[in-house]
Amino acid sequence: MTTYVMLANWTEQGIQKAKDSPRRLDAAKKAVKDMSGEIKSFYLTMGDFDMVVILEAPDDAVAARFSLQLGMLGNVRTRTLKAFPEAAYREIINSLG
């Protein structure tokens, strides 16, 4: 599984219905699970982003499809980062020669 860091901000529609957001989070967890992925952790944050999600997906296409599906609902806008664990980081750095 590949790890992704998803940074999210509520849209105007999403913040107006913030009380519904726990239900939307549960639906998002189910949606990604149905795609063979998993939301590993979720954080409400203060600063430039409203939420941070740590997500695992089988590949980039699944992560992209999940991100697109979230965006199409109109409650959040996301930025997704592919994350490399420490072992992969060390392998990448060591391959520099």
ABEGO torsion letter per residue (X at the ends): XBBBBBBBBBBAAAAAAAAAAAAAAAAAAAAAAAAGBBBABBBBBBEABABBBBBBBABAAAAAAAAAAAAAAGABBBBBBBBBBAAAAAAAAAAAX
